[in-house]
Amino acid sequence: MLPHRSATHLSPLSASDVARFSEIFDRHADSVLDGCKHMSPAAFARAIVPSATLSENRRSLYGSFFSVADRSNRGCLTKDDFIEFQSLLQLHDAAFRLPFRVAAGSNDSLDTAGLSGIAGSDKPSENYIKFRSALAFPEFSQLIDSARSEQIRAAFAKADKQNTGAVSADKILAIVHEFAPLNSDNGIAHRLELLAGESADSSLVGYPTVLALISLLSSPAKIRQAIDDIAALNKSPKTTPSSAAKSHSISQDEFVSNTSLLSPLEVSILFTLAAGESLAQTATLANLNEFVDACHKSLTPQAVLDNKDRASQTEPSSSQAKQQHSIMTEIAFQAYNFVVGAIAGGIGAAVVYPIDLVKTRMQNQRVAVVGEMMYKNSIDCFRKVIRNEGILGLYRGLGPQLVGVAPEKAIKLTVNDFVRARLTDKKTGKIKLTSELFAGAMAGASQVVFTNPLEIVKIRLQIQGELLKETAGKGAPIVRRGAITIIKELGLLGLYKGASACLLRDVPFSAIYFSCYSHLKKDLFHEGERRLSIIDLLLSGAIAGMPAAYLTTPADVIKTRLQVVAKKGETTYSGLLDAARKIYKEEGFKAFFKGGAARVLRSSPQFGTTLMCYELIHRLVPFPGDDHKPPTSRHMDQKSDLSSQAALFYAGTALQILHDTNYKFGSLNPPSAAAKKE
């Protein structure tokens, strides 16, 4: 164990961090000792060197941190060693602690012999070092920080050959890349020329701007925190969810007035580089997040980036992973999904069933019929159903509806997921809008085999109350029939009467609904960046149901007319086109949208409730063996990674400073495990 550093002093890692570092170790471990994976010094360097490290000399210096990680001095690392090293990087002083451990070894202080060179032209620092035999860690950290500032000044002075305090934009990268994580192929590097506008001389970049740029890039975790703080302010209870969307624009004045983490000049540079416009006064959250993502990529080890790229191309999607289960496990998993879908669908159907009954009776009401209209509007219909049939009358036909919901929801969700998985680009994970619409349409078409029999039985049960009311006191009353009786009367072919209209309704409904639902979760509520709340899920499903329900009302009206037994004196229809023609001729275009409002009121909360319950049940009662972890905030994980990787980068800078002064702090290449055994 390192001196002054017991396990209790280390920053605790989250479970997700431990899992991430374990995966990195497993990918890079290159030897097996005593049945366990181990990591050599070379593999350790590959796993930690930031991709922004351009100098080969600097890259080789990172290998010296191996001596810090190798607690047992074995010449190879275990997984626990590697994870504890990552825990060390979480310390606020890790950027200084690591080089001090490398230089001082197991000592509590650092020998000053040969150390005066780090002072450069700083005479007070040089004199302080000269008259002392050793430095404690606090002194070392301050002097190294001063030395870094001195080297930045020297690098700028070397580029400023005219001694004007400003340099051309094309020289910035050469100055900055040794002191800040910035790749030459990074998107940020390509925009450095825009910084010329930050100075009085628009063709040059001034020294204050260069200092602010290095400071900005040196603290990516602070940038992440500042952006998150500003975003949080735009998510006040009085604002709508869309106000915090990625397209929301933020002004420089708003940013500066709401954070003290960055200086005004740093904010100005941030906006210029993020927006891609010189002296930009506004930037979107998307622009700012992309800037931090670029910083994160520069700090991430290249080997880790390469593995991520390969993984994104070779790892199967969640849908494909499910197909790799054993046959019995897959059957059990699908049965589990079936039960969850049935429960969620049943809850959604029961919640809105009274609205569905009113919608059906309003759609079935004709204008050109014998006698007066039974209902003036949906509210009048609701009142009369309760008065004539009681509260239970609002749930007439609910039984068959619940029985049919299970296979309907199961097949709809399964087909949509199945088709989407196969139309999704395996490399990017993205799917085209046309493919989303097609997947939804296929789901809608597949469900008709269940929904049409369900709908025709449900509708006849719902209309039955009207017939009983109308025939009361008019001779022989009509006997109330149950679902089984209606099914026997209709027969197999009769159960699919109006199937063409059902297809005409369900195909576009599912195409619109699933596409809207997916985009609402991703674009409005930022699924993947955080765990969606109950309200997020409910609103996503409910909002998606509104356009899907209303735009398909004409097909629903035609289907209802075809499936209901016409009363005496009412128009009868021979088919889809015949029904459409006669409805338009007798009742006008508005008749096609009868019950449209009730349909929206029914479908919107039903699908919102159904999908909310579906996802919540999966969270609360996951399938045995299914690792159903709640997604963590991507920004929270990124903030932790930015902090630790930035510390590692600047620890490497400190080692470079010591190396440039020829300070003797031992071999940078620890002996291999094999050599130690010899």
N, C-alpha and C positions, 0 to 999 in steps of 0.2 A: 504494500500500500504506500502511496506517496506521503511524504512528510506533510504535516499540517492539513491533511485532507482525509478525514475519516469518512466512512460511508454516510454518516448522518449529515455531513456538510455538503454532500452532492445534491444537485437539484433533482428532485424526483421526476422520472419520465412518465408520461402517460402511457396507457396500455397500447394506444395506437402507435406511439413513438417506438416503444419496445418492439412491437410487431414489425414496424418498418425497418428498424435497424437490424433486426434478426434476419429479415429477408435479404438486406444488403450483404450481411455477413455470409449467409448461405450462398449467395451468388458469386462471391469473390473468394471464399475459402478455397485454398488450393492444395491442401494436404489433409491427411487423416492420421491421427495419432491416438492410440488406445481406443479406437472405435469412434472418436469424436472429430468433427471438422476443426481445422486450424487454419490460421491465416499467416502467410509469410510476410516479411517486410515489404516485398515488392507488391504483393496483393493488397496489403494495407494502404500503400501509397496510391494505388489505382482507385481504391474505394473512397479516398478522402480528398484527393487533389481537385480543387475547384476548376471547372472548365475554363474560367477566365484567366487562368495562369498561363501566360504565353511563353515566358522564359523557361527554357529547359533547365537552366541552373536553379531557378526558383522551384520548379517541380521536384527536382532531386532533393531539395532541402526538406520537403514535407516528410520524407522518409525518417528524419530524425525524431519526429513525434512518436515513432514506434517505441522508443525507449520509455516514453511516458505511459503508453498503453500497456506495455509488457510488464505488468506488476510483478510477475514471478521470475522475470529475467530468464525466460526459457528460449527466447529467440523465435517464438511463434505465439499467436494470440488465440485464446478461446473466444467463444461467443460472449461470455460474461465480460472478458477483458474489453472487447470491442464496444459493447453496450455501455460499460462504465466510462470509457473514453468519451463516448457521445454525451454521457451525462456531465462529464467535466466541461464540455463545450457550452453547456447551458448556463454556467456560472457567469456572472456579470463581468468578471475580470479575466475570463478565459484567454482573451487576446494577449494578455501579459503573463498570465500564470503558466501557460504552456511553454513559451520560449525560456522563461526563468527556470522551469524544471529541466529543460534540455541543457541549458548552460550550467546550472548549478548542480545538476545531478541530484544526489541525496542530501546535499548540504542545505543549511538554512539561509546561507548568504552566497553572494556571487563574488568571485575573485575579480578585482579590478585590473589586474595585470593585463595590459593590452586592450583595455576597454575604452581608453580615452579617445580613441578614434571615432567613437559614435557621436561625440560632441560637435564634430565639424568645426565651424567657425564660431560656435557658441563658447566664448572664453569662460564665463562663470561655470558652465557645466564641466568644461575640460579641467578647470582648476579643482573643482569639487572631487572629481574622480581621481585626479592625480595625488591628492593628499589623503586618500583613504584606501585601505587594503581590501575592503569588502563592501558590498552593497546589499541591503535588505530588499525584500520584494517591493515594498512601497516606493523606495527610491528608484529601483530599477525601472518600474513601470512608468514613473514620471519622466525619467531620462530617455527612455525609449520613445515615448510619445513626443518629446521635444526633438529627438533625433529625426523622427519621421517628418515633422514639420520642417526641419532644416533641409532635409533631402528634397522635399517638395519645392521649397524656395530655390534650391540649387538647380533642380531640373527645369524650372520655369526660366531662371536666369540664363541657363545654357541655350534655351530656345529663343529667348528675347535678345537677339543679336543687336538690335537697334537701341536697346535700353529704353524702350518706351512704356514698359509696364503692360504691354499687350502683345499677343502673338496671333498669327494667322490661324484660322479654324482647322486647317489640315495638320497642325502640329499638336492639337489638344490630345488626341489619342495616345501619341508617343509619350506625353507628359503624364497622363492620367493612369495608364494601364498598369503601372508598377505599384500604384498606391490605392487603386480602387478596382473592384471586380467589373471589368468591362471587356468583352470580347470584340475583336475587330469585325466579326460577322454578326454582331448583335445589332438589333434594330435601333437601339439607342445610339450606338456608335455612328450609324449612318445619318443621324440627325444632329450631330455635334456642330455642323457648320451653321445651324440655325442660331447658335448662341452668339454669333457675331453681332446680332441685333441687341444684345443685352448691354453692350458698351457704347460709350459716346461715339467712338469711331466704328461705324457699322461694318467695316471690313475686317476688324480685328476683335479678338476676345481678350478682355482685360484680366489682370491678375486676380481681382476679387471674384470674378465669375469662375475662374479655374478653381480657386479655393472652395467656393460654394459648391461647385460641381463635385469635387472630391469628397467634401463633407456630406453631400447628399447621397452619393453612391456608397459612402462608408456606413450609412445607417439605414439600410433598406427596411429593417424591422420598424424603425420610427416612421418611415413613409407609410408602411402598411397600417400602423396604429393610427396615424393622422387621418388617412383615408377612411378607415373604419369609424373613427369618431365623427367625421363629417357626415358619413352615410347614416349613422345612427341619429344624428340631429334631424335628418330629412325623413326619418321614420316616426315622427311624433304621432300620438294618437289621433290628431286632427287631420292628418294627411291620409291620402289613399295609398294602397300598396304600390301603385304605379309611380308614385313620387320618388320611390327609392329604387326604381328600375335602373338598369345599367345605362340607359340613354339619358338619365337625368344630368343636366349640366350644372356645373359648380363654377362660380366666379373666383378669381384670385382673391378679391377683397373678402369674400365669404370664408375662403379657406384660411387666410391669414388671421382673420378676426376670431376664428374658432379653434385654433390650435397654436400651442407655443412650442411644439416639437421641432418645427422647422423655421428657419429665418425667412424674412420676406424675399431675399434674393434666391434662396434655395427653392422657395415656392414658385418664383418666377421661372427658374430653370426647369423645375418639374413640369409646369404647365406647357412650356415651350417644347420640351422633349416628348411629353405624353400626347399633346395635341398635334405635333408635327407642324407647328406654325410659329414663326418667330414672334416673340412678344405676345403670345396667345393670352387673352384675358379670361377665357373660359375653357373648360375641359369636361368631358363626360366621365362618369364613374368607370365606364368601360375603358376609356383612354388611360386613366390613372391606374386601373387594375392591370392593364396590359404592360404598363411601365414596370410595376412591381414584379410581374411574371417574368419579364426580361431580366431583371436583377436576380431573381431566384434562379433562373436558368444559368446565369453566369457563375453563380456560387455553387451550383450542383456539380458534383464530380462527373466528368465526361463519361466514365464507365457506367455510372448510374443512369445517365441520359441515354446511352446506347442500349442498355438493358430495357429501359422503359419503351424505347422505340420498337425493339424486337418483341417485347411483350404485347404491345398494342397491335402488332401484326399477327402474332401467333396465338395469343390467348383467346379462347372461345368466349362468346358473349354469354350472359347469364342463361339465355334460352338454350344455347348450344351446350352449356355445362349441364343443364338439367337432362339433356338427351344422353349424357355420358353415364348417368346413373345406371345401376343394375336394373334389370327388367322389373323385379319385384319392388325395388325402391321407387322406380318411376311410377308404377301402378299405384303404390301407396301415396306418392306425392300428388298425383293427379286426383286421387280420391279425396285427399285433404283439400285441394283447391276447389273441388266440386262442392264439398260440404261448406267451406268458407263462402263460396259464391252463393250457395243456396240460402245460407243464413243472412248474408248481406242483402241479397235480392229480396228475400222475404220481408226484411225490415223496411227496405225502401218502398216496396209495393204496398205494405200495410199503412205506412205513414200517409201516402197520397191517394189511397184508394177512393175515398169519398169524392175527391176532385175528379178522378177518372170516371166515376159513375155519372156525375153531373155532366161532364164533357160528352159522354156517349149519348145521354138522353137529349142533350141540346143538338148534337149532330144528326140524330135520327128524326128530329122534329121537322115536318114538312110544312111548306106554306100552302101549296095547292092541294089541300086535303079537305075531306068532309068534316064540318064542325069547326070549332075555334081552336086556336093554339093553346096547348096545355101550359106552356111556360113562357113568361115574358123575357126572362134573361136567366143567367146562371144562378144569381142569388135567389130569384123566385123559384127556380127548380130545386135548389138546395132546401129551401123552406118547405116546399110542398112534399118533398120526399120524406122529410122528418114528420110532417103533420099526418101524411097518409100511411106511411109505412114504418114510422118509428126510427130511432137511431140506427137500429140494425139494418134498416133498409139502405143506408149509405154503404153498407158492406156486402150488398147482395152480389154473389159471384166471386167473393174473395177467395174461397176455398180452391177452385180450379186455378185461379191466378197464382196462388202460392205454390201449388203442385207444379205448375208449368214454369215458374221462375227459375228453379234449380237448373234444369238442362238448358234453358234459354241463356242464362247468364254464363254458365260454364262454357257452352260452345262459342258464344260471342267473344268472350275474353280470350279463350284459347286460340281461336282462329286468328283474331287480330294480332296477338303476340307472335303466333307462328309465322304469319306472313310478314309482319314488320321485321322480325329477326332475319329473315332471308332477303329482305330488300334493303337492309341497313348495310352501309359500306363498312367492311370489316376493318379497314385501315384507319378510317377517321371516326367511326362510330356514329356517323351522321346518316340521316335518311331524307330523301327528297320529299317535298310536299305532295307531289303526285303519287309517290309510293305510299305515303301515309293515307291518302284518300283511298287508294286501291285496297290497302289492308283493311281499312274500316268498312269499305263496300263489301268485301268478301265476308267479313264477320257478319254484316247485316243480312247477306244472302243466305248464309249458312243457318241462321237462327230461325228462318221462316218455317222450317220443318217442324219446329216446336211452337212458335208463336201463333201461327194461323189457327190450328185447332184450339189452342188456348183462348185466342181472341174471340172466335165465333161462339164458343160456349159461354165465355164471360159476358159478351154483349147480350146474348139472349137471356141470360139470367138477370142482367141489369135492366133490360126493357120489360121483363115480365111484370114488374110492379105497375107499370103504366097500363098494361092490358088488364090486369086484375081490377084496377081502379075504374077503367072505362066500361068494363062489362058488369060492374057491380049493379045489381037491381035490374039487369036487362036480360032476363031469362036465365038459362043455365050458365052458371059462372064457370070461368076457366079454371081448371085444376092446376095448382102450382107444381111445376116440374123441377126435379133436381138435375144436377149435372150429368149423372149416369143416363137418365132418361133422354136428355137432349142428345147425348153422344150416340145412343142407340137409334134415335130417329134420323139423325144426320147420316150415319154410316161413314165409312172411311173416306169416300170421295167428297161427301158433304162437309166433312171437317176441313177440307181445303178449298171450300168455296171462297172466292175473293183473294186467293193466294197471289194472283198477279198484282192486285192493289197492295197487298201486304209487302211484296217485294219492292214495289214502287215507293213505298214508305220507308221500309227498314234499311234498304241499301243506301240511299242518300243520307238517312238519319245517322247511321253508324259512321259513314265516311266523314260527315261534318263533325260529329260528336267526338270521336277518338282523336282526330287531328287537333281540334280546338283544346281538348283536355290536355293533350301532351304539351302543346305550346304554352298554355296557361301555366302549367306547373313549372315548365322550364324558363320561360321568358318573363312571366309576371311574378312568380313566387320563388324563382331561383333554385329549383330542385337540383341537388347535386352539390350545392354550396352549403346547404344547411338542411336540417331535418324539418320537413314541412309539418306545420301544426294541424290540429283538427280543423280549425277554421280555414286554413289554406286548402286542405283537401276538399272540404265541403264547398267552398267557393269555386274551386277549379271545376268540380263536377257540375255544380249548379249553373254556373255561367255558360259552360260548354253546352248544356242542355237547352238553353234558350233559343239560339238560332237553329239548332238541329230540330227542335220540336216545331217551331212556328213555320219554318220553310217547308216542312213535309206534311203540314195540315191538309192540303188538298187531297193527297193520296189517302190520308186517314179518313177523310169524309167519304170518299168513294168506297173505301173498304167497308166502312160501317154500313152504308146503304146496301151494299151487295150481301152482307152477312146477316142483316136483320130481316125477319119475316115481315113483309109488307102487310099493313092492316087494310081492311076493306076500303076501297076508294083511293088508296095511295098508289103512286107510280111504281111500277116494277122495272127492274133492269136486267138485261140479258148478259151484260159483260162490262168490262172496264170502260171501253170507249162509249158504249151506249149510256152508261151511268153518267159519265162526264158530260156528254152532249145534253142529256135531259135535265141534269141539274143546272147547267148553264142557261138552257132555254127557259125553264120554269121559274128559277129562283135567282138568276143572275150570278155574276162573278163572285160577289161577296159570300155566296153560299159555300164556296170552296174553303173559306176560312172560318166557317162556323165552329165554335168551340176552340178556336185557336188560342185565345187567352187562357182558357181552362187547360188546354193541352200543355202550354208553357208552364202554367202553375203546377201541373201534375208532373211533367217530365223533368223540369229543372230540379226541384227538391228531391224527386225520386232518385235520379242518377247521382246527384250530389251526395245523398244519404247512402246509397248503395256502395259507391266507390270509396267513400270515407270509411264506412264500416268494413269493407273488404280489406283496405290497407291497415286499419287499426287492428282487426282480428289477426292479420298476419304478424303484426308487431307483438301483440299480447300473447298469442298462442302460436309460436312459430313451429314449423314442421320439425320433428325430432331430427337432430343432426344438421339442420339448416342454420348456418351462421348468419342470423338475421341481425346484424349490428346496426344501430341507428347511425346514419351518416353524421359525421362531425363537420364543423365549419371548415371549409377549405382554407379560409383566411386564417383561422386560428392555428391550423397545422403549419401553414406557410410562414406565419409570424415566428413560430418557434424555430423552424428550419432556417429562416433568414438570419435570426440572431446567432444561432450556433455556427452556421457556415461562414457568416461574416467574421465571427471571432476567429475561426480557423484561418481565414484568408489573412487577417491582420497579424495573427501569430506568425504566419509565414513571412509577412513583411518584416516583422521584428527579427526573425532568424536571418533574413537577407541582410539587414543592417549589421548584425553581428558578424555575419560571414564576410561582408565587404570590408570590415575593419580587421579581418584576419584573426578574430578572437578565437582562442583555442578552447573549444568546448567539446572535444572528443569526436569520435568517428560518427559520421552521419549514416553509416550503413551497419546496423547491428549484425552480429554473427547469426548465421542460420541455425536452425534447430539441429541439423546434422552435424555442424561444426562443433556445437556445444557438447554433443554426445561424444565426439572424438576427444 
